[in-house]
Amino acid sequence: MTTFRMPADAAEARAIQDTLRSRVVLDEPGPPPGSGRVTGVDVAYDDERDVVVAAAVVLDAATLDVIAEATATGRVTFPYIPGLLAFREIPTVLDALEALPVDPGLVVCDGYGRAHPRRFGLASHLGVLTGLPVFGVAKNPFTFTYEQPGPRRGDSSPLLDGDEEVGRALRTQDGTKPVYVSVGHRTGLDNACAHTLRLARDFRQPETTRRADALCRRALREATA
């Protein structure tokens, strides 16, 4: 694992992103959907107390049954700046992943990978630091544009920065708003979308995100009670 470095300010944070971006692996497809383990990670904050809690939930990719889970609690040590959210979240996410009793396999973030102004969002950053295959599934398209995909589950359209496809708007349930899938590290976009559809079996959000979100919110309540 590459050691995480906390920047002193926003300029140093951007410089770190620019340096680590060259280590992103984009020519691996990633594990086939429905195989091995898939882990969701998410964070919850109490900004008044400067507390952040991260959760990691490992699922069997075939059945979506929970295999293992872990949480970690930390302090918020970097300000909220758009495009630099990873520096607030990654230290505690790494602690949660390290606390797992099993290998996480493929990791799914509630956030962005290449769909980022410097092509290095949370999913890319986490992938480079851990060496794990990672992709992101976000709830909104950040600053990028797209045409509405068709209304049926599995319909998709490119998420664009000018003419460059940085991700994909993907309809995971009939008639719901799309989610926004982007590659992080050691995965391909087609494969990431196939995983997302398999994980979003019953709801708009993938089960990895739903379970990690519920766990970190519960852990935050306990940590700040």
C-alpha positions in Angstrom: 0.0 0.0 0.0 1.2 3.5 -0.8 1.4 5.8 2.2 -1.2 8.5 2.3 0.2 12.0 2.5 -1.9 14.8 4.0 -1.3 18.1 2.2 -0.8 21.4 4.0 -3.1 23.3 1.7 -5.2 23.1 -1.5 -2.2 23.8 -3.8 -0.3 20.9 -2.3 -3.4 18.7 -2.5 -3.7 19.4 -6.2 0.0 18.7 -6.8 -0.4 15.3 -5.0 -3.4 14.5 -7.3 -1.4 15.4 -10.4 1.6 13.2 -9.3 -0.5 10.2 -8.3 -2.7 10.3 -11.4 0.1 8.9 -13.5 -0.1 5.7 -11.5 -3.7 5.0 -12.4 -4.1 1.7 -14.3 -6.8 2.0 -17.0 -6.0 -1.1 -19.2 -7.4 -3.8 -16.9 -11.0 -4.7 -17.1 -11.4 -5.7 -13.5 -13.1 -8.9 -12.1 -16.2 -10.2 -13.9 -19.5 -9.2 -12.4 -20.9 -11.7 -9.9 -17.4 -13.1 -9.0 -15.4 -12.9 -5.8 -16.0 -10.2 -3.3 -17.1 -6.6 -3.7 -16.8 -4.0 -1.0 -18.7 -0.8 -0.5 -17.1 2.2 1.3 -18.8 5.3 2.5 -18.3 8.1 5.1 -20.5 10.2 7.4 -19.5 13.4 9.1 -20.3 15.4 12.3 -19.0 18.7 11.2 -19.7 20.4 14.6 -17.4 17.9 16.3 -15.0 17.4 13.3 -15.7 13.7 13.4 -15.7 11.4 10.4 -16.7 7.8 10.4 -15.9 5.4 7.5 -17.5 2.0 6.8 -16.5 -0.9 4.6 -18.9 -3.7 3.9 -17.8 -6.8 2.0 -20.5 -8.6 0.0 -20.4 -11.9 -1.9 -20.6 -10.6 -5.4 -22.9 -13.5 -6.5 -25.4 -13.4 -3.7 -24.9 -9.9 -2.3 -24.8 -11.5 1.2 -22.6 -9.7 3.7 -19.3 -11.4 4.4 -17.6 -8.9 6.7 -17.8 -5.3 7.7 -15.7 -2.7 9.6 -15.8 0.9 10.7 -13.2 3.5 11.6 -13.5 6.9 13.3 -11.2 9.8 12.7 -11.0 13.6 12.8 -11.7 15.9 9.9 -8.3 17.4 9.2 -8.8 19.0 5.8 -11.3 21.7 4.8 -14.1 21.0 2.3 -12.9 22.1 -1.1 -14.7 20.9 -4.3 -12.4 18.5 -6.1 -10.4 17.7 -3.0 -12.9 15.7 -1.0 -10.7 12.6 -1.0 -8.3 14.3 1.5 -11.1 14.6 4.0 -12.2 11.0 3.6 -9.3 8.7 2.6 -7.4 8.4 5.9 -10.5 7.0 7.7 -11.6 4.9 4.7 -8.1 3.3 4.6 -8.4 2.5 8.3 -11.8 0.8 7.7 -10.4 -1.3 4.9 -7.4 -2.3 6.9 -9.8 -3.4 9.8 -11.6 -5.9 7.5 -10.8 -9.6 8.3 -10.9 -10.5 4.6 -9.6 -9.2 1.3 -12.0 -6.6 0.0 -11.8 -7.6 -3.7 -13.3 -5.0 -5.9 -14.1 -1.7 -4.1 -17.1 0.6 -5.0 -17.0 4.2 -3.8 -19.9 6.6 -3.3 -18.1 9.2 -5.5 -16.0 9.8 -8.6 -13.0 8.3 -10.3 -12.0 9.8 -13.7 -15.2 12.0 -13.6 -13.2 14.7 -11.8 -11.6 18.0 -13.0 -8.1 16.5 -12.7 -9.2 12.9 -13.5 -8.4 11.8 -10.0 -11.4 11.5 -7.8 -11.8 9.5 -4.6 -12.1 6.1 -6.5 -8.8 6.8 -8.4 -7.0 8.0 -5.3 -8.1 5.0 -3.2 -7.2 2.6 -6.0 -3.7 4.0 -6.4 -3.0 3.9 -2.6 -4.3 0.4 -2.1 -3.6 -1.3 -5.4 -7.2 -2.6 -5.4 -9.6 -2.4 -8.4 -11.9 0.5 -7.6 -14.7 2.4 -9.4 -17.1 5.1 -8.3 -20.9 5.4 -8.4 -22.1 9.0 -7.7 -25.6 10.4 -7.2 -25.0 13.5 -9.3 -22.9 14.3 -12.4 -20.6 16.9 -10.7 -19.7 19.5 -13.4 -20.1 17.2 -16.5 -22.7 17.0 -19.1 -24.7 14.1 -20.5 -27.8 13.3 -22.5 -30.6 11.6 -20.6 -30.3 7.9 -21.0 -33.4 5.9 -22.0 -36.0 5.2 -19.4 -35.3 1.5 -18.8 -32.9 -0.3 -16.5 -29.5 -0.6 -18.2 -29.9 2.4 -20.5 -26.9 4.7 -20.4 -25.3 7.7 -22.0 -21.7 9.1 -21.9 -20.8 11.5 -19.2 -18.7 14.1 -21.0 -16.1 16.8 -20.4 -16.2 18.4 -23.8 -15.7 15.5 -26.2 -14.0 13.3 -23.6 -16.0 10.5 -22.0 -15.2 10.5 -18.3 -17.9 8.2 -17.1 -21.4 7.1 -17.9 -25.0 8.1 -16.8 -26.6 4.7 -16.0 -30.3 3.9 -15.4 -30.3 1.2 -12.7 -34.1 1.0 -12.3 -36.9 1.7 -14.7 -38.0 5.3 -14.5 -35.6 6.4 -11.8 -32.8 9.0 -12.0 -29.5 7.7 -13.3 -26.4 7.2 -11.3 -23.0 8.3 -12.6 -20.3 5.6 -13.0 -16.7 6.3 -13.4 -13.5 4.2 -13.5 -11.1 4.6 -10.6 -8.2 2.1 -10.9 -7.8 -1.3 -12.5 -11.3 -1.5 -13.9 -13.0 -0.7 -17.3 -16.0 1.4 -17.7 -18.2 -1.2 -19.4 -17.3 -3.6 -16.6 -18.0 -1.0 -13.9 -21.4 -0.4 -15.3 -22.1 -4.2 -15.5 -21.1 -4.5 -11.8 -23.3 -1.5 -10.9 -26.4 -3.0 -12.5 -25.8 -6.3 -10.7 -25.3 -4.5 -7.4 -28.4 -2.3 -7.9 -30.7 -5.3 -8.0 -33.6 -3.7 -6.2 -32.8 0.0 -5.7 -31.3 2.9 -7.6 -28.1 2.8 -5.6 -25.8 -0.3 -5.6 -26.2 -2.5 -2.5 -22.6 -1.8 -1.6 -23.3 1.9 -1.2 -26.6 1.3 0.6 -25.1 -1.0 3.2 -21.9 1.1 3.8 -24.1 4.2 4.1 -26.3 2.6 6.7 -23.4 1.3 8.7 -21.3 4.5 8.8 -24.4 6.5 9.8 -25.1 4.1 12.6 -21.4 4.2 13.7 -21.4 8.0 13.7 -24.5 8.1 15.9 -22.7 5.8 18.4 -19.4 7.7 18.2 -21.1 11.1 18.9 -23.7 9.9 21.4 
